[in-house]
């Protein structure tokens, strides 16, 4: 929804990426990560350029590349990272790396950058250095996060509202399908292109439409027949997702977590049927999750094509959910999985 100009409802999780950053004076960049032991990388800072690598270091390099274009370059840098956030699972681990790097560089340079500037730089790293055509959802979710809150972000107007999500009433359950995903080489960029094509078709018929977020249900019904069937499905997802986001946000404002959960599960069904980014394994995990009485709702995370599902669960149901969902999944797929639990967390900070 972010790259279609819509409103989004992300939440920052109580795990993340931790970095130690140290200046050096030889113009070199040295990178290592506890999550990729034995893969230390060293290169001149001047060698940073888009497409240099598709490995784990691309996210750090991209954040440095965009920061240096905006701010002054460092004389050299040594970076050591460690993360307890699962990687390549649709949990924004790449945005976490980019964000911690931009944040650390601003601290090292003494730059008084606000959250919006750092969101932009981290987002440009993903778009222009790594090559993933994502919107600003992930980076905004990190830099604007508040504890026990969910962020309502208007990706067109860039307005934001923090909605209550009390961890005493709701925990975030993340369950891994075990299906590997690679966002940069998956159909994610294809979905972006399909939305761009659909917008162009609609603009031929309707003046004043600047993004798919502007297409409401009544207008969609007027232009539906002018779209190829696959683009009809993509736009239908966007139209219905705008409606669900509004209902979900209203539910949070009024403390109605069941209303929010219904919107969450509805989003998964649309991602499965209209946007076609789910997998049978993700569908099964969502089905298993919503069969637990304490579960408000569930959906796939990130862009889909594998990875994890997220569910919102009352704390009283944590034990039952942790036991039954993996049991159902193992019985029907033969795959092992486990549930990881998170609470709504705040944004980046120096520790």
C-alpha positions in Angstrom: 0.0 0.0 0.0 2.9 2.4 0.7 4.0 2.5 -3.0 0.4 3.1 -4.0 0.1 6.2 -1.8 -2.1 4.6 0.8 -2.3 4.6 4.6 -0.5 1.8 6.4 -0.6 0.5 9.9 2.9 -0.9 10.9 4.2 -1.7 14.3 7.9 -1.9 15.4 8.8 -5.2 17.1 10.8 -5.7 20.3 13.8 -7.1 18.5 16.1 -5.6 16.0 19.6 -4.9 14.7 22.4 -3.7 17.0 25.5 -2.0 15.6 28.9 -0.9 16.8 30.4 1.8 14.6 34.0 3.1 14.9 35.8 5.7 12.8 39.0 4.9 11.0 41.3 7.2 9.1 42.4 5.3 6.0 39.3 5.7 3.8 38.4 2.1 4.2 35.1 0.4 5.1 35.3 -2.8 7.1 32.0 -4.8 7.8 31.3 -7.9 9.8 28.1 -9.4 11.2 27.6 -12.0 13.8 24.8 -13.3 11.7 27.2 -14.0 8.8 30.3 -15.3 10.5 33.5 -15.6 8.4 32.2 -13.1 5.8 34.1 -10.0 6.7 34.1 -7.4 4.0 36.7 -4.6 3.4 36.7 -2.1 0.6 37.4 1.6 0.0 34.5 3.9 0.8 35.0 5.4 -2.6 34.0 2.0 -4.2 30.4 2.2 -3.0 28.0 2.2 -5.9 24.6 0.8 -6.7 24.6 -2.9 -7.7 28.1 -3.5 -6.3 26.7 -6.5 -4.3 23.5 -8.3 -3.6 24.8 -9.8 -0.3 24.0 -8.8 3.2 26.4 -5.9 3.2 24.4 -4.1 0.4 22.0 -2.7 3.1 24.8 -1.1 5.1 26.6 0.1 2.0 23.4 1.6 0.6 22.7 3.5 3.8 26.3 4.9 3.8 26.1 5.8 0.1 22.9 7.8 0.5 24.1 9.4 3.8 27.4 10.5 2.2 25.5 12.1 -0.8 23.5 14.2 1.7 26.0 14.7 4.5 29.8 14.8 4.5 31.7 11.5 4.1 33.5 9.8 6.9 37.3 9.3 6.8 36.8 5.5 7.2 34.5 3.3 9.1 34.4 -0.1 10.9 31.0 -1.7 11.5 30.0 -4.7 13.5 26.4 -5.8 13.5 24.3 -8.4 15.3 20.6 -9.0 15.0 18.0 -11.0 16.9 15.3 -10.2 14.3 14.8 -13.1 11.9 16.2 -12.2 8.4 14.6 -12.6 5.0 11.3 -13.5 6.7 9.2 -10.4 5.8 10.0 -8.7 9.1 11.8 -5.7 7.6 15.3 -6.9 8.6 16.8 -5.0 5.7 15.2 -1.8 6.7 16.4 -2.4 10.2 20.0 -2.6 9.0 19.6 0.5 6.8 18.0 2.5 9.6 20.5 1.7 12.3 23.3 2.6 9.9 21.8 6.0 8.9 21.1 6.7 12.6 24.7 5.8 13.6 26.2 7.9 10.9 24.2 10.9 11.9 25.5 10.5 15.5 29.1 10.1 14.3 28.9 13.2 12.2 26.9 15.2 14.7 24.2 15.8 12.1 20.9 17.0 13.6 18.7 14.9 11.3 15.0 14.5 12.0 13.1 11.2 11.6 11.7 12.2 8.2 15.2 12.9 6.8 16.5 9.6 8.1 13.5 7.7 6.7 14.1 9.2 3.3 17.8 8.2 3.3 17.2 4.7 4.5 14.4 4.3 1.9 16.7 5.6 -0.9 19.2 3.0 0.1 16.7 0.2 -0.5 15.4 1.7 -3.7 18.5 2.9 -5.4 21.4 0.9 -4.0 19.8 -2.5 -3.3 17.2 -2.2 -6.1 13.9 -3.0 -4.4 11.1 -0.7 -5.4 9.4 -0.6 -2.0 7.7 2.3 -0.4 8.6 4.0 2.9 6.5 1.7 5.2 9.4 -0.2 6.8 11.7 2.7 7.4 8.9 4.9 8.8 7.7 2.1 11.1 11.2 2.0 12.6 12.0 5.7 13.0 8.5 6.8 14.1 7.7 3.9 16.4 6.5 4.3 19.9 6.1 1.7 22.6 2.6 0.2 23.0 1.5 1.9 19.8 0.7 1.2 16.2 1.6 3.8 13.6 -1.0 5.1 11.1 1.0 6.6 8.3 -0.4 8.4 5.3 2.2 7.6 2.6 1.0 10.3 0.3 0.5 13.2 2.8 3.2 11.8 5.3 0.9 12.6 8.2 1.0 10.2 11.1 -1.0 9.2 14.1 0.0 6.8 16.9 -2.8 4.5 17.9 -3.0 2.6 21.1 -1.9 -1.1 21.1 -1.6 -2.1 24.8 0.8 -5.1 25.2 -1.3 -6.1 28.2 -4.1 -6.9 25.8 -2.3 -7.9 22.6 1.0 -9.6 21.8 2.4 -10.0 18.3 3.0 -13.6 17.3 5.4 -14.3 14.4 5.4 -17.8 12.8 7.8 -18.8 10.2 6.5 -20.8 7.2 10.0 -22.1 6.4 9.5 -21.0 2.7 12.4 -18.9 1.7 11.9 -15.5 0.0 14.2 -13.1 -1.7 12.5 -9.7 -2.1 14.8 -8.2 -4.7 14.5 -11.2 -7.1 10.9 -12.2 -6.3 7.7 -11.0 -7.9 7.6 -7.9 -5.6 8.9 -5.6 -8.3 6.5 -7.1 -10.7 3.6 -6.2 -8.5 4.9 -2.6 -8.4 5.0 -2.5 -12.2 1.4 -4.0 -12.4 0.2 -1.2 -10.1 1.9 1.4 -12.2 0.4 0.0 -15.4 -3.1 -0.1 -13.8 -2.7 3.5 -12.7 -1.8 4.6 -16.2 -4.9 2.8 -17.6 -7.2 4.6 -15.0 -5.6 8.0 -15.7 -6.6 7.7 -19.3 -10.2 7.6 -18.2 -10.1 9.8 -15.1 -8.3 13.1 -14.7 -6.9 14.0 -11.4 -6.0 10.5 -10.2 -2.4 10.6 -8.9 -2.1 7.2 -7.3 -4.2 4.1 -6.8 -5.0 5.2 -3.3 -7.3 7.8 -5.0 -9.4 5.0 -6.6 -12.4 4.3 -4.4 -14.9 1.5 -4.9 -17.4 3.5 -7.0 -14.7 4.7 -9.3 -13.2 1.3 -9.6 -16.6 -0.1 -10.8 -16.7 2.5 -13.5 -13.2 1.7 -14.9 -13.0 -2.0 -14.1 -13.8 -3.1 -17.7 -11.0 -1.0 -19.1 -8.4 -3.1 -17.2 -7.0 -6.5 -18.0 -8.2 -9.2 -15.5 -4.9 -9.3 -13.7 -4.8 -5.6 -13.2 -8.4 -5.7 -12.0 -7.4 -8.0 -9.2 -4.5 -5.7 -8.2 -6.6 -2.6 -8.1 -9.4 -4.4 -6.2 -6.8 -5.3 -3.5 -5.7 -1.7 -3.2 -9.3 -0.4 -3.1 -10.4 -2.9 -0.4 -7.1 -2.4 1.6 -7.8 1.3 1.8 -11.2 0.5 3.3 -9.8 -2.1 5.7 -7.1 0.2 6.9 -9.7 2.8 7.8 -11.8 0.3 9.7 -8.7 -1.2 11.4 -7.5 2.3 12.6 -11.0 3.2 13.8 -11.0 -0.1 15.8 -7.8 0.8 17.5 -9.0 4.3 18.3 -12.0 2.8 20.1 -10.1 -0.1 21.8 -11.8 -2.7 19.6 -9.1 -5.2 18.8 -11.5 -7.6 17.3 -12.4 -5.1 14.6 -8.7 -4.5 13.9 -8.1 -8.3 13.8 -10.9 -8.8 11.3 -9.3 -6.2 9.1 -6.0 -8.0 9.5 -7.4 -11.4 8.4 -9.3 -9.7 5.6 -6.1 -8.2 4.3 -4.5 -11.7 4.1 -7.5 -13.0 2.2 -7.1 -10.2 -0.3 -3.4 -10.6 -0.5 -4.0 -14.3 -1.3 -6.9 -13.9 -3.8 -6.4 -10.5 -5.4 -2.8 -9.6 -5.1 -1.6 -13.3 -5.3 1.4 -13.0 -3.1 0.6 -15.7 -0.6 1.6 -19.4 -0.5 -0.3 -22.5 0.7 2.0 -22.6 3.8 1.2 -19.0 4.7 -2.5 -19.6 4.2 -2.4 -22.6 6.5 -0.6 -20.7 9.2 -3.2 -17.9 9.1 -6.0 -20.5 9.2 -4.4 -22.2 12.2 -3.9 -18.9 14.0 -7.5 -17.7 13.7 -8.8 -21.0 14.9 -7.3 -20.1 18.4 -10.0 -18.2 20.3 -7.5 -15.7 21.8 -6.3 -14.7 18.3 -7.8 -11.4 17.0 -6.5 -11.8 13.5 -3.6 -12.9 11.3 -2.0 -12.2 7.9 1.3 -12.7 6.0 4.1 -10.3 6.8 6.0 -8.1 4.3 5.5 -8.7 0.6 4.7 -12.4 0.9 6.0 -15.1 -1.4 7.1 -17.0 1.8 8.5 -15.9 5.1 6.3 -15.4 8.1 2.8 -14.6 9.3 1.9 -12.2 12.0 -1.0 -12.6 14.5 -2.4 -10.4 17.2 -3.1 -12.5 20.3 -4.4 -11.8 23.8 -1.7 -12.7 26.3 -3.9 -15.3 28.0 -3.8 -17.3 24.7 0.0 -17.3 24.3 0.5 -20.8 25.6 -2.3 -22.3 23.5 -1.3 -20.5 20.4 2.4 -21.5 20.8 1.4 -25.1 21.2 -1.4 -25.6 18.7 -0.3 -23.5 15.7 3.0 -25.4 15.2 1.2 -28.7 15.8 -1.4 -28.0 13.1 1.3 -26.8 10.7 3.5 -29.8 11.3 0.7 -32.3 10.9 -0.5 -30.8 7.6 2.9 -29.9 6.0 5.5 -32.0 7.7 7.4 -28.7 8.4 8.7 -27.7 11.9 8.0 -24.2 13.1 7.8 -22.1 16.3 6.1 -19.0 17.4 8.2 -15.9 18.3 6.5 -13.3 20.6 7.0 -9.6 20.4 5.5 -6.4 22.0 5.1 -3.1 20.2 8.4 -1.2 20.6 10.0 2.2 20.2 12.4 3.5 17.5 16.2 3.5 17.2 18.4 4.7 20.1 21.9 4.8 21.3 22.7 2.2 24.0 
